[in-house]
Amino acid sequence: MKNETRRLRTVKTAHIMITVENDQSPIRASRLGFSSFATFPSLSDKVIPSQFPAMAEASRIFHSTLIPTLSLQLSKPCYNSHVYPSLSLKKAPRPVQCSVSTSETKSTSSNATQEVPWGCDIDSLENAEALQKWLSNSGLPPQKMAIDKVAVGERGLVALKNIRKGEKLLFVPPSLFITADSEWSSPEAGLVLKQYSVPDWPLLATYLISEASAQKSSRWCNYISALPRQPYSLLYWTRAELDRYLEASQIRQRAIERVTDVIGTYNDLRLRIFSKYPDIFPEEVFNMETFRWSFGILFSRLVRLPSMDGKVALVPWADMLNHSCEVETFLDYDKSSQGVVFTTDRAYQPGEQVFISYGKKSNGELLLSYGFVPKEGANPSDSVELPLSLKKSDKCYKEKLEALRKHGLSTSQCYPIQITGWPLELMAYAYLAVSPPSMSKQFDEIAAAASNKSTIKKDLRYPDIEEKALQFILDSCESSISK
């Protein structure tokens, strides 16, 4: 599954905006866990240069909206911040750990990567016809779309005939899903992994490699041949590249952790299982490079299906659909037709690329999972994460902390800021942070409004301390940049 815009292989971008959403679905649209957003007035076109590129947009927002109100002169810009299951393994009788030191990660990722011996170039159509023929012969009904080269995403599904708005498409049957229960071409390998209670993600990663190495003896041969030989993924970035291109983004640490988890998971599998069964899991096949590939495929293509109790699966054909920020339709299992479908939310003419949504994710989330960043300004869900903290020097620090804890908050909280506004909870926290002792009777009310778990009125206004609250937010940006 690929992107809506430019790709990141040799040329990376540093315009990374991070969100706080934690939806585990790579496909289904998710919502930020905040009740509503305060809106900004129109934004100016002023660009503020900075050595922290990920902060530039947030800085522009603050400078163009808050400064006119506060008449402040500031010189610095501001800062930012599909959660996947743990990759840890279980082995009877003792657990398999999934950890590797940062130095080990750096050492491993700094080595030159080699492409796997299967799959195709990421923009190739050489195996597309064979894939479509195999899918049709395997139960996929006639389609109104075909794989073709596209302007957005290298390859994608293009309309063959007129497609109406509200029309259901795909109908991929469960027999074409790859899940943790799929039959192995090497039954021995599947039995060993189940014996060690390997979780779904590492199991699926190993399954992909096993089936790929089986070549034409695997029923998935045509599908794997059409997968990219090197998927767009941060797993292929070196540590130096992660440090350089994600310098000002909290996505950097998450990317490092993801690389570390994948390396640690492979090392655990190798030490606990592969080394004990070298005939079943030869190192020339099951190695770090093939696992980098298989996890890259899973991160970018695995679908979580809400109507199948959140079951995860690779869905051939459906995973050829690219993402657009302008659509909201997502993949799901349709019980009536017994297949994976999506319902179009716009009409398509013959020759037009058909899109789905990978979720309302920030640019950073899209980069982390799918390896691409939308065109600048094209993603309305893009956001930065702003950390706010009470000052220990506050005369009412203990009373405010007690109020926050009562409503499930701590002295430090992070809130998302989008180009269209910020959550009302953020402003409530800022009010609490600057409120004087004379407002102590209102601390509980303000703290409740700062929590996204609360259902009470959020849109509180305290005109007497509003300017101080806005200044507190700006100071928090300054503090974040300096870290």
Secondary structure, DSSP 8 states (H G I E B T S, - for coil): ---SS-B-SSS--------------SSS----SSS-EEE-----------S-HHHHHHHHHHHHHTHHHHT-----------------B--SSS-B-----HHHHHHHHTS-----SSSB-TT--TTHHHHHHHHHHTT----SEEEEEETTTEEEEEESS-B-TT-EEEEE-GGG-B-TT---SSHHHHHHHHHTT--HHHHHHHHHHHHHHHGGGSTTHHHHHTSBSS-S-GGGS-HHHHHHHTTT-THHHHHHHHHHHHHHHHHHHHHHTGGG-TTTS-TTTSSHHHHHHHHHHHHHH-EEEGGGTTEEEB-TTGGG-EE-TT-----EEETTTTEEEEE-SS-B-TT-B-EE---S--HHHHHHHHSB---TT--TT-EEEEEEE--TT-TTHHHHHHHHHHTT--SEEEEEEETTEEEHHHHHHHHHHH--GGGGGGHHHHHHHT-TT--S------HHHHHHHHHHHHHHHHHHHH-
